Amino acid sequence: MVSEQENPAKIYIRNYGCAANIADGETISGCLSKSGYQIVPNEEEASILIYNTCAVKTQTENKVISALKNVPKHKRLIITGCLPLINLKRLSKEVQWHGLTGPSPGRIVVNVVDSVIKGEKSTLLYNDQKPSLTLPHGDSSRVVKIMPVCYGCLGTCTYCCVRFARGHLRSYTIEEIVDSVKDAIKSGFREIWLTAQDLACYGRDIDTDLVELLLNIDEIDGEFLVRLGMMNPANVMPILPELTNIFRSRRFFRFLHLPVQSGDDTVLKDMNRQYTSKAIREIVADIKERISQFTLATDFIYGFPTETDAAFKNSLSLLRNVKPDVINVSRFFPRPGTTASELAQLPLSVINDRGRTLSRLSVEISTGRNMEWVGWNGEVIVDERRQSNSLIARNFAYKPIVIKTNEDLLGKMAVVRVTGHHSSYLNGVLAHFE
């Protein structure tokens, strides 16, 4: 911790990866600022660099490692996030660093910085952290508050390395989360993102569940909207009727992120995903029957070692059947320590061909889904600046609508008309704003 007589070290923080990692970075920033350190907006001004890393995919790991290797030698480097616990061997071999922590370090990061300033090499690697929600935050948005409700998961997916870094499920209590949401609303935030490695398994370690949490949040007074994070379909199934009812409330965006990963039952079994393609069809059919104009996002992996031609066709068939609005496509790469990394890999030519086919279908489906919104008129919340003269707004289904305006509308409600569509967003014109 910096004393009042000392010149505080200037620190730059760079975040990679998921919403939970961004929230971790905000806590890192807040804790260091509270301890007297100065957070600066660029690397040039800083004497200490903190890279809050992600390594869920090989491509991401390569990108992060490349950035770490390019850190100027006269800067002191602290690496946090998932990478140190996913691939410490590679990190130690290729990168010169001064401090290491695992993800979600909370106040621990202050101890690491203190040690590094003293010239000590500090390593504090844990995968069981659950920093208090009351810790200070250096928020990256004035509209959106990212709120972790739990860390870790209950899964044992054969391809996933994140569980080695994030550990087993650790949930905050409903009271802790509700109090944090109330504080965020009082501070002026208009969107709350509830985030987790698997939001659907929230509370199973503390004798409650996600539905109970959402019912409590729905009772909070104030003008705000809630976006729910990624959920493993296996953990959605037991709470599906109650969860679908939750989406009837105007408080919650009608948006669900279900990472399906494959449409083939054999591949799903080999991935240890604990559900079938039929279950996915039933989940989506049930939601669409009861909730109109709903946005479904999903993730698909192509090139898994046991994915045959027939299995890949089953994935394409499932996508054509459920027609997700958002399809995140990822190539399989063997990750350190995972069971799937021990399997024989498919030929690169086969993998690349499937990637192109899946990407084309994804764009086709997403474009078609977005085309259905052209002509829609309604209320949106403006939550992001895209460029100097354009903003991104979200409607009740969390559809991104780009509007051209020089008005400062961040955090405000507006009425827009959708005039055009693309595969990943809509275009709109402003009709009215608060």
N, C-alpha and C positions, 0 to 999 in steps of 0.2 A: 504494500500500500504506500502511496506517495504522501510524504509529509508536506505541510504548507510551505516549508522553506525550500523544498526541492523543485527543480524544473521538471514538470511531468514529462515522461516519455510520450512520444507521439506514436499512435498505433493505427494501422490500417487493417480492416477486416474484410476478407473476401469470402463470400458464401457460394457454395455449389449445391445443386441437388434439390431435394423435395421441400415441401412447405415446412415440415418438421425441422429440417436443417436450417431454413431461414429463421424460424422462431428461435432455434438455438443460438444463431448468430446475433439476433436482437438481444437475447439475454446476455451473451458474452459482452456485447457493446455496453449494455446498461450496467453490468457489474464492474467493468473496468472504469467507466465514467464515474460511477459512484465512489470508486477507490482512488480517484484523483488523476487517472490517466486521461490523455487527450486523444479522442478518436478523430482521425482525419479522413478526408474523402478520397485520397489517392496515395499510391505507394511512394511517390517521390518525396512527400512531406514526412513520411514515417521512418522511424528507426527500427520499429518492430512490426513485422507482418504476421498476421494470423490468418491462415488458410483453413476455413471450415469446409472439410472435403466430403465428397461423395465417391463411392466406388461400386455402385450397384451393378454397373455394366463395365465390360472391358474398355469400350470406347471412352466412357467417362473417366475411368481410372487413367487411361493413357493421356487424356486431355489434362487432368489434374497434375499428373507426374511431370508432364512437359512444362506446365506453368511453374511448378515448384523448382524445377531444374534451372529455370531462367531467372529466379530471384537473385538480385545482386548480392555478391558475396559479403559486402559490408553491412547488409541488413541482417538482423536477427530474426529467424523464422520459427514460428510455432505452428504446428500442424494439429488440428483437431478434427472432429467428425468421424465418419465411418472408415476412411482409408487406413488409419493406423492399426485398426483391429481386423481388417479384412486382408491386407497384404503388407504387413510390417516388414517381411523379408525383402520385398522389392523396394519398399520405401527406404529402408536402411542402406540398401546397396546403391541406389541411384540418386539419393537426395541428401544434402547436408542440412541438418536441422538442429535447433537448439532446445526445442520443447515439444512434447507430444502429449495429447490427451485423447480419450475416446469421445464419442458423441455426447451432447447434452452436458457439458462440464459444469455449468452453473458457476458458482463462486470459485470452484477449483481453478478456473482459468487465471484468477488473480494471483494465486499462489505460484502458478507456473510462470507468469510474467515477472513476478517478484524475483523468482529464482534465476531466470534468464538474465535479468538486468544485473544481477550479482555475478554473472559469469558462470553460473552453474548450468549443467545440462539436465533438464527436468523431464521425467517420463512418468505420467500418471494415467495408466490405461485401465479403464473400467467399462463394463457394458451393462451396469446396473444402476446408473444414475437416474434420479428423478428430482431435478431441481425444483424448488418451491415456485409456485405460480406467482408469488408475491415479490419475487426478485425484480429489480429494476430492469427496464427494457429500453433499448435504443430503437424505437420503432421505425421501420423502413417505409411505411405508408401512413398517411393521415386518415385513410378511409377504412382499410382492411386490417383487422386484428387476427393474427394467426395464433390459435390457441391449442397447444397439445393437450389432449385429454388422457392419454396414456402413452407409454413407451413399450417397445417390444411387441411380441405377438405370441400366439399359441401354435403357429404353423411349423412344419418341418419340410418345407418344399425342397425337393432334391436339387434344384438349380440355384437356390437363393443363398447369397452370402451375407445379406444384410442382417439376418438373425444372429450371426456371430458378433456383429458390432452392436446391435440394439438390444440383444438379450431377450429374456422372458418377459411376459406381460407384467406391467406395473401401472396401475390405474390411479389417477387422482380421485378423490371423493367427489360426489355430486356437489356437496357444499363448497368445496374448494373451487370447482369449475364455475358454479353459479355466481359466487362472489367475484371471480375474475371477470366474468361476462358483465356483471353490473358495473365494475370499475371501468371496463373498457367503454361501455356506453356512456358513463359519466364523463369520460375523457374525450368523447366526440366521435368514436368509431361507429361506422354505420353498417359494416359487414363483419361478421364473426366467422372465421374458418375453423371448424373443429377438425383437428388433424391427428393422425396416428399412423402407425405402420399397417394396422387393420382396425379401423374404427368399429367394425361390427363386433369385435371381441371385447370392447370396452366393458369394464366392471366385473368380468367373470372371476377375477382374483379377489374381489372385495364384496361378493354377494349382491351384485346389482347388474344392470344391463344398460345398453345404449338407449332403449326406449324410455326407461325411467329417467335417464339424464335429459333426453330431449323434451319430455313432458315438463320437467322442472324449468328448463330454459324457456319453453313456450310461455310460461307464466310470468316471465320478467317483463316489467313495464319498460317502455321506451321505443324509439323508432330505429329499428335495426333488423337486418336479415341474416340468416345463418346458412352457410354452405357446408354440407357434410363431405368428409374426406373419403378416401378409398376404403372399400370393404371387401373382404374375401367372401365370395358367394357362399362358401360352406357355412359361414357364420351369420350370413343374412337369412338363410332359409328358416331357422327356428324363430326368428322375430319378424318375418315378412309381413304378416297381416297387420301387426301393430305399427311397423315401420311405414307401410303404405298409408295408414291413417295419419301418421305424422305429417306426410306431405300435403295433406288437405289444409293444413294451417298455412296462412299467408306469411308466417314467420320464416318458413324454410323454403329455400330455392328447390324447385322440382328438378333436382339434379342428383344422379346416382352414378358413382364410379365403381364399376364391377370389373376387376381384372380377371378376365376369363382364361387367358393364356393359350388355350387350345380348344378346338371343337371336336376332338377325338377322345373317346373314353379311355382307350389304352394309353395314349400319351398323358392324359390327365392323371391316370393311375400311376404312371411312371414318374410324373412330377410330384406325386403325393398331394394332390390338390383337394381330395376329399369331397368331390362332387362330380356329377356327370353332365354331359351336354344337354340331356333331357331336362335336368334341373334348371339349367340356365334358361332354356326356352320357357319353362313354366314360371320362373321368377319374372322374366320380362313380360310374358303374356298377362300375368296377374297384375302387374303394375300398370301396364297400358290399358287394361280393361277398366281399372278403377280410377286412374289419373290421366287426364287428357294433356296433350302437349308437354311431354316429359322428356328431359334430356338424359340420354344414357351414354356414358363414356366407358371404354373398355381398353384393355391391353392384350395384345397377342404376341406370342413368341413363335418365330418360324425357325426351322432348322434344328429342333430338338433332336438329340441322337436317335431316338426311337420313332421319329416321325416318318412314316412311309408315305408314298404317293397318295394312297387311299386316305391316310390320316390327314394329310394336308387338304385334300378335297373336302373332308368333313369339316375342317375349320372354315373353309370358304363357304360351305353350305350353311353353317351356323350363322356366319356374319350376314349372309343374304336373308336369312330367316328373321333375325332379331333386329337388323338394321340399326346399329348404334350410331349416335350422332358424332361421336368422337372415337377414333380408333388409333391408339398408340401402338405402332408396329416396332418390334425389336428382334434383331437377330440373336439367336442363342450363341453365347460364348461360355466356355467352361470357366467357372469362378473358383478361386482357391478354397479348398476344404470341402467342397460340395460333392455329394454322391454322383451327380450328373457329370462332373468333370472327369470321372473315371471311365465313362462310356466312350466307345468308338464314335468319332465324329463323322458326320455326313460329308460327302464330297462338296468342295467349295462351289462348283458349278451348279449343283442341285440347290444349295442354300441360296445362292444369288438369284437363281431363277424364281424360287419361291418368294423371295423378298420383293422382287419386281411385281410379281403377280398379286401379292397381298397388298402392296402399296397402291397399285392401280385400283383394286377393288375398294380399298379404304377411302380413297379420294372420291370414287364414284358414289359410294353410299353416303358419305358425309355431305357431298355437294347436293345430292338429291334430298337429303333430310333438311338442309338449310334452305333449299328452294321453296319448301312448303311454308316458310315464314315470310316470304315476300308479300307485301301488302298489309302485314300485321301492324296494328296501331295499339300502343299501350304505354304503361308506366315503366320506367327503368330507373336504376340507380347508377350514377356515373362513378366508377371506381378506379379508373386508371387513365393516365395521359399517355397517348400513343406517340404523338409527335407534337410539334409546337402548336399546330392548328387543328389537331384532332384528338378526340377522347374515345375511350371504350366504356360503354354502358352495358349493364346486364338486366335482362328482363326476368320475369318470375321463373323461367326455366333455365336461367343462368346462361342464356345465349349471348355471346359477345357481339355487340352492335357498335360499329365504328361510325362516329358522327363528326362532321367537320364544323368546328366552331372555335372562335377565339375567346369565348366566355370561360371564366374559371368556374366550372360546375362540379369539380371533384367533391364527392360526398353528398351531392344534391340529387333530388328526385326530378325527373323530367318525363315528358311525353314525346315519344318518337314514332315515326312511321318507317317501316323497313322497306327500302327501295331496291336492294340488290343482295346478291349472295355469292359466297365463295365456299371453298371446302372447309375452311376453318373459322370463318366469321361472316357476319352480315353487315351490310351498309344501311345507314338510316339517315333521316333528316329530322332535325329538331322541330317540334311543334310547340312545345311549352316547357317552361322550367320554373322551379320554385323561386 
